[in-house]
Amino acid sequence: MIRLVVATAFVALVPGLTPAVAADSSPEAECSAAKTLHLPGFDMKIASADHIKDKGPAHCLVSGSFEHRTGADGKPYAIGFSIALPDSWTGRFLVQGGGGLNGVVRPALGDVAAGTQNGLSRGFAVISHDSGHKGEAWDASFRADQIATLNFAGWSVEKVTLLGKALVAAYYGKVADRSYFAGCSTGGREAMASAQRFPMLFDGIIAGAPAMRTSRSNMSLAAKNVAMNKISPAGPDGAPDRAKAFSDADRDLVLKGILKSCDGLDGIEDGMIANTAACKFDPASLLCPAGKADGCLTKQQADVVTETFSPTLDASGRPAYVAFPYDTGVISTADSIPGLMRFDDKRNRQFKNNAMSFDVDDAVEKADIGDPQQRLINADQWTDLSSFAARGSKIIFFHGVSDPWFSSNDTVDFFNRMSTATKTGKRVEDWAKLYLVPGMAHCRGGPAGLDQFDMLTELVDWVEKDEAPRSVEASGKAFPGRTRPLCPYPSYAHYKGDGNVDSAASFDCRNR
């Protein structure tokens, strides 16, 4: 293997760099030498370079920062990063997306949609980063600085990718053969923004549950919050006690009603809803004939269920945000991100205030017109990916249908608009795929979701072998021993009529 600073060839790749160790040095020595690595033009500082053999495949883990400066708010800023450089490198490079408002450098593993074997274990060089600021998960104070905000909007991805490629070239003495990106949530938005704004940067991209327009999704969730407040009795502190609006039995009733209406639309009743587009559940079917009783809902409750899953409308009656699909994760209690009907759960971002009224038009005005930074951060408007597609790059979207934060319908809407807007002479299925994951919550989990699937292999084979993915097999702890095919949109998994109901082989992909 050609390693860091062992060949004069790599010196030409990174001008100004000087060989530091002998060509026959050990991986440990080569990794240690990375502590003094200097990349002209990057203002890089290496904090550590450790050779790791006891956690996954042997690799050199280099952590540091670059783009050091003092922000307009007087605070110090830099882009922090961590890159894992495996001893057995395949020539592939992977940028790992962030989460929340970023602010932390997560372990460089490449585990988004990678199944049981992450990118590092497969021999990818993997880099992760904090997008250019430090902070807790929902600390938005960095937005006081222009560059920090631009970096969060997506420009840090380009900068980190260029740095990572230079580090890879320096360490191995050759440039990466292929470059990939994979992220979910904020990382999914970064994935979309990269395909839109930097179409020549990656050969393949995975965009999961993209937080593509949080200004609108948060607005919609706030409106649903208020609807819940209106039917919640006052607690001891005078605030709406949302835990009393729906009992666990009420939520279970809603779930059973959804399953009764929609479970069998995919050919089998198995506790999963694959044909979500055909699901037409009416909460009014659960109404009590007179007053509240066990096994039925009041009109107030049924109306709130309807509003919770319906589009959020503006004053003119137009959707300000799309509907949330009826799915089996609506009453989740076991996950770190509870389902959309966990109205009493303080962890859900949609239930943070006790307001009794909400002006959708005012919220849209403030978010879309009054906040130009957010419009730049959002990634839902630019739908023409013609340069990305024309160069041969590929993108795979995935989204859990029970995601309570960002509706999978929004990703479907973007995918359809992108398919129409991108003019390359290619069919969209030749360069883009979308997979909806029934029962899965935000990026993972869900009481009836099969959230383990390997789309990274599918992406690599698509990019490097021109083998387009079809169905992707999924499994998960929600149904031990069960597998299902995830089908490319607009198809869905339908039971063939015979065979093991817990085997993906007993299902085929049918158009909706």
Protein Blocks (a to p, Z undefined) as FASTA:
>chain_A
ZZehkbfklmmmmghiacfbdfkbcfklmmmmmmmgccehklpacfbdcddfkgojaddd
ddddehiacdfkopacdddddddddfbaghiacddddehjehiacddehpghnljacfkl
nopacdddehopacdfklcklmmpmklmmmmnommmmmmmmmmmmmmmmmnopacfbdcd
ddehjlmmmmmmmmmmmmmlpmbdcdehiafblmlmmmmmmmmmmmmmmmpccdfkopac
fklmpcfklmmmmmmmmmmmmmmmnopaehiafblmlpccdfklmpcfbdcaehiacfkl
mmmmmmmmmccddfkopafbdcddddfklmgckbmbdcfklmmbmklmklmbfcfbdcfk
lmmmmmmmmmmmlmmmpcklbmcfklmmmnopacdddddfklckbcfklmmmmmmmmmmm
pcghpafklmpccdddehiaehiacjkbcfbdcfklmmmmmmmnopacfddddddfklgh
iacdddddfbdcddehiajfkbfklpccddZZ
